[in-house]
Amino acid sequence: MRRNWSEDEVRAALLLYLRLEFGKFHKGNPDVIALASRIGRSASAVALKLTNLAALDDSVPQRGMANASATDRKVWQQFLTSPETLIRDTTPLAGSDDLPAVDGFAERQSRYEAQQSQPQATTITRRQGQGFFREMILASYRSRCALTGLEDTRLLTASHIVGWAEDRLLRFNPHNGLCLNALHDRAFDRHLISFDEDYRMIIAPDVPKAARSQLERTDSTRLAMPARFLPSQDFLERHRRHMWLRCN
């Protein structure tokens, strides 16, 4: 007898969907196989569920098959409304503190969070799910810096537009991220650069000439657009305001 997908299973599939690039939703993908094994389904069934979820993603032109279930739609809406809740509610199925342990993900997340940790008392609390945000944003940008095209993931960062501490509700919003190299991420985080209404880079007037020259070494001054989840102009406007306030 055919078994309907539970909400927990769909959540786990959605979290995998968000971390995979398009073209990788196939039954031979090790991450698809790992999830299938954990929830007791075939790899083909998981691959089909990923394409069904793609049908709900209006941020991409290459939509999936239009036969998503009511449960799929409910879980997708939960993600759009409260990404943090989706991550937390998937924990029982995952059997871990954060996310489903798909192929190699737990190791990558642990390494990343260890690199980000600092000894100060104010930063000891672990930023739960930050590794997930990184993989989601890098997948959206096909693991390329949106300014330079750099493809070495060791030098790429999922940059929050509205900062982590600034707005808790936006921490895992996929429209609140950019994939930038380490230099431009640091400048963006410190409001030394921002992006205008056409996604073109703005360099703050107080940046010295030598540093400005380094920041201008890009493929284009305009951000390359991601495969899904365009960066929100509302969030970028908040970022620009911070930059101008800092300069004045």
C-alpha positions, 0 to 999 in steps of 0.5 A, a space after each residue: 500500500 502506498 504510504 503518504 508522506 508525513 509532515 516531518 518527512 516533507 520537512 526533511 525533504 525540503 531542507 535537502 531541496 534547499 541545500 541542493 543545486 538544480 540538476 542534482 535532484 536525482 536518485 543517484 545523488 548520495 544526499 538523496 540516497 542518505 535521506 531515503 535510507 533514513 526515512 524508509 523510502 526509495 531514492 526515486 521517491 525522494 527525488 520525485 518529492 524534491 521536484 514536487 517541492 520545486 513546483 512550489 518555488 516561485 523564485 525559479 524559472 525552471 519549476 517542477 511538476 505541478 503535483 505537490 500535495 497539500 502537505 507539501 504546500 503546508 510545509 512550504 508555507 511554514 518555511 516561507 513564514 518561519 524558516 527557523 521553526 522549520 529547522 527546529 521542527 525537523 530535529 526529531 526526524 534528524 536525530 541530531 541537534 540541528 538538521 538531517 545528517 545528509 551525506 557529509 553535511 554534519 561534518 561540513 557544518 561542524 567545521 564551519 561553526 568551529 571556524 566561526 566560534 569566538 571565546 567572548 561570552 556574548 558569542 559562546 551561544 551557538 548559532 543554531 542552523 547557521 551551517 544550514 543557511 550557508 549551504 542554502 545560500 551557496 546552493 542558490 548561487 551555485 557556489 560562486 561569489 556573486 561579484 567575482 565568480 570565485 568558486 573555491 567554497 573555502 573562500 566563500 561566505 553566506 553573507 547576511 544582508 540584515 545582520 544575524 543579531 539585528 533581526 532574529 526573524 530574518 536569520 534563515 530567510 533565503 532572501 536575506 543572503 548573498 554569496 560573497 568572497 571573504 574580502 567583500 563579505 568582510 566589507 559588506 558586514 562592516 557596511 563599507 560596501 552595499 548594493 543599490 536598487 539595481 544590485 550594483 556595488 556602492 563603496 562607502 566614501 570613507 574607504 581609502 583609495 588602496 582598499 577601494 581599488 581592491 574592492 573594485 577587482 570584480 567580474 562586474 560591479 553588479 551582483 550575479 543573480 542566484 538561481 533562486 531566492 533573489 536578494 530582497 531589495 527591502 533588506 538591501 535598503 536597510 543595509 544601505 541605510 546603515 552604511 550611510 548612517 555610519 558615514 555621517 
